[in-house]
Amino acid sequence: QVQLLESGGGLVQAGGSLRLSCAASGSIFSINVMDWYRQAPGKERELVAQISSGGRGYYVDSVKGRFTISRDNAKNTLYLQMNSLKPEDTAMYYCYIPRLDAWGQGTQVTVSS
């Protein structure tokens, strides 16, 4: 079973940037889809971005043009580059592999206004 460990969260001012990483304990080379989700207090967990094995990205409308999802199969790592951050981006961010139903423990992102 692949285990996932997120890092890179923190406190940043509005307009700033963060880069989240999700390190997998096993090979992700053969894994097709990988996701980033987020959950804000009192809200449901939502899909933020998704990437295929070929590197094609999907984004929820609220982050299009600001977030970029990428993967490095050689390093078994998934990334989320977040630019122009807004207070409404504040949430716990999780990586997820649908095929394995595997979740990381999350990393907190807090954006101050």
C-alpha positions as CSV (number, residue, x, y, z in Angstrom):
1,Q,0.0,0.0,0.0
2,V,1.4,3.4,-1.0
3,Q,1.6,5.9,1.8
4,L,1.4,9.6,1.2
5,L,3.1,12.5,3.1
6,E,2.2,16.1,2.3
7,S,4.5,19.1,3.1
8,G,4.9,22.7,2.2
9,G,1.9,24.3,3.9
10,G,2.2,27.4,6.1
11,L,1.0,30.9,6.7
12,V,1.3,33.4,3.8
13,Q,-0.2,36.8,3.1
14,A,-2.7,37.2,0.3
15,G,-1.0,37.4,-3.0
16,G,1.8,35.1,-1.9
17,S,2.8,31.7,-3.1
18,L,3.3,28.2,-1.7
19,R,4.4,24.9,-3.2
20,L,2.9,21.8,-1.7
21,S,4.6,18.4,-2.1
22,C,3.2,14.9,-1.6
23,A,5.8,12.2,-1.3
24,A,4.7,8.6,-2.0
25,S,6.3,5.7,-0.2
26,G,6.1,3.6,-3.3
27,S,6.3,4.0,-7.1
28,I,3.7,6.2,-8.6
29,F,4.9,5.6,-12.2
30,S,2.1,3.2,-12.9
31,I,-0.6,5.3,-11.2
32,N,-2.9,7.1,-13.5
33,V,-4.8,9.8,-11.7
34,M,-3.6,11.7,-8.7
35,D,-5.5,14.5,-6.9
36,W,-5.2,17.4,-4.6
37,Y,-8.2,18.1,-2.3
38,R,-8.8,20.7,0.3
39,Q,-11.1,21.1,3.2
40,A,-11.9,24.4,5.0
41,P,-13.4,24.5,8.5
42,G,-17.1,23.8,8.3
43,K,-17.0,22.9,4.6
44,E,-16.9,19.6,2.7
45,R,-13.7,18.3,1.2
46,E,-13.4,19.5,-2.4
47,L,-11.3,18.4,-5.4
48,V,-8.9,21.2,-6.3
49,A,-6.8,19.7,-9.0
50,Q,-6.2,16.4,-10.8
51,I,-3.4,15.1,-13.0
52,S,-3.2,12.2,-15.3
53,S,-0.2,9.9,-15.8
54,G,0.6,11.9,-18.9
55,G,0.7,15.2,-17.0
56,R,-2.7,16.6,-18.1
57,G,-4.2,18.8,-15.4
58,Y,-7.7,19.6,-14.4
59,Y,-8.6,22.4,-12.0
60,V,-11.7,23.6,-10.2
61,D,-12.8,27.0,-11.5
62,S,-11.8,28.9,-8.3
63,V,-8.1,28.0,-8.8
64,K,-7.7,28.1,-12.6
65,G,-4.8,30.3,-13.6
66,R,-3.4,30.4,-10.1
67,F,-2.6,26.8,-9.2
68,T,-0.5,24.3,-11.1
69,I,-0.5,20.6,-10.5
70,S,2.5,18.5,-11.5
71,R,4.2,15.2,-10.8
72,D,7.7,13.8,-10.9
73,N,7.4,10.0,-11.3
74,A,11.1,9.5,-10.8
75,K,10.9,11.1,-7.4
76,N,7.5,9.6,-6.6
77,T,6.2,13.1,-5.8
78,L,3.1,15.1,-6.6
79,Y,3.2,18.9,-6.4
80,L,0.8,21.8,-6.2
81,Q,2.2,25.3,-7.0
82,M,-0.2,27.9,-5.6
83,N,0.2,31.5,-6.7
84,S,-1.8,34.6,-6.0
85,L,-3.2,33.0,-2.9
86,K,-6.4,34.4,-1.5
87,P,-7.9,34.1,2.1
88,E,-10.5,31.8,0.7
89,D,-7.8,29.3,-0.2
90,T,-7.3,28.7,3.5
91,A,-7.8,25.0,4.2
92,M,-6.2,21.7,4.9
93,Y,-4.8,20.3,1.7
94,Y,-4.6,16.6,1.0
95,C,-3.2,14.4,-1.8
96,Y,-5.2,11.4,-2.9
97,I,-4.8,8.5,-5.2
98,P,-8.3,7.4,-6.3
99,R,-7.3,4.0,-7.6
100,L,-5.8,3.0,-4.2
101,D,-8.2,5.1,-2.1
102,A,-5.1,6.4,-0.4
103,W,-5.1,9.8,1.5
104,G,-2.2,11.7,3.0
105,Q,-2.5,13.3,6.5
106,G,-2.8,16.8,5.1
107,T,-0.9,20.1,5.3
108,Q,-2.4,23.3,6.5
109,V,-2.5,26.4,4.3
110,T,-3.5,29.7,5.9
111,V,-3.7,32.9,3.8
112,S,-4.0,36.1,5.7
113,S,-5.7,39.2,4.3
